Amino acid sequence: MDSASSRERDRHSRECGRPVTVSIGSPADGSAATPAWTRRPAGLSTAVARELVERIVSGVYPSGSALPTEPSLCETFSVSRTVIRESVKMLQEKGLVRVRQGSGTLVTERDAWNLLDAQVLAATISTDPGSSVLDDLVVTRRLLEADMVFVATGTLDEAGLRQLGALVDLMDTLVTDWPTYMPRDKEFHDLIMKASGNRIARGVVHSLELQAADAAKYVGSPTTSDCVDSNRGHREIFERMAAGDAAGAAAAMQAHITEAWLARRQSDEGTERLAR
């Protein structure tokens, strides 16, 4: 153990009133496995906050309930009160808890959670039993990208159009190789978003896509046929942009994003959310 970890355990011992032991065994040798949160390469406060995010979002600590007391959390995570307080502050910033005098730290209602926070969004996606969260993500993405392509149709110069067309042609040759096709797909969309000049919308889309990319049910297992259909959508968007048809490009973008998601979606249940 490094000296920083030793100092932290010593401080925990002073603040929580008992010696700290850290179990590092594995199930194979008969000892308890190290909790997952302790193996994460992050500061203690961040690691504890991440674990608490997952417990809150999964319902271990449901909305309206109180978090365990500081001494209890100290004992659970073998850390000091200072670390717990820093972690709770992070939860407040994510909209997951509020601190009330005399009532302790209460878990907020789901409507108060900041779903643009990477940890909250990732935990929400992973605990969603269906596809409603990802459906909402797709609806949000297509609204933003449809607006951006509408603007980009009037701002993208001839060089940019040639680059976009070359990407579409290249993707036609990559439809049998999804791992190679995928980065070019992202490049196509990002070129349009950059051309729109809307850095906030582009940042939101990137944030949503980054978290969703770790969810197997969002990425799916696209086939050659799926890639062919996907690039047909790209070509429609490009041709509308080249013709100066901003409204047509926006409609093509909405259709493309929706159809690509429906091809990857695991079930047809609840698809009415996508009709908005």
HELIX and SHEET records of a PDB file:
HELIX    1   1 SER A    3  CYS A   16  1                                  14    
HELIX    2   2 PRO A   27  ASP A   29  5                                   3    
HELIX    3   3 ALA A   36  ARG A   39  5                                   4    
HELIX    4   4 LEU A   44  VAL A   57  1                                  14    
HELIX    5   5 GLU A   70  PHE A   77  1                                   8    
HELIX    6   6 ARG A   81  GLU A   93  1                                  13    
HELIX    7   7 ARG A  110  ALA A  112  5                                   3    
HELIX    8   8 ALA A  118  THR A  127  1                                  10    
HELIX    9   9 SER A  132  THR A  155  1                                  24    
HELIX   10  10 GLU A  158  ASP A  172  1                                  15    
HELIX   11  11 TRP A  178  SER A  196  1                                  19    
HELIX   12  12 ARG A  199  ALA A  212  1                                  14    
HELIX   13  13 ALA A  216  VAL A  219  1                                   4    
HELIX   14  14 THR A  224  ALA A  242  1                                  19    
HELIX   15  15 ALA A  246  ARG A  264  1                                  19    
HELIX   16  16 THR A  271  ALA A  275  5                                   5    
SHEET    1   A 2 VAL A  97  ARG A 100  0                                        
SHEET    2   A 2 GLY A 104  VAL A 107 -1                                        
END                                                                             
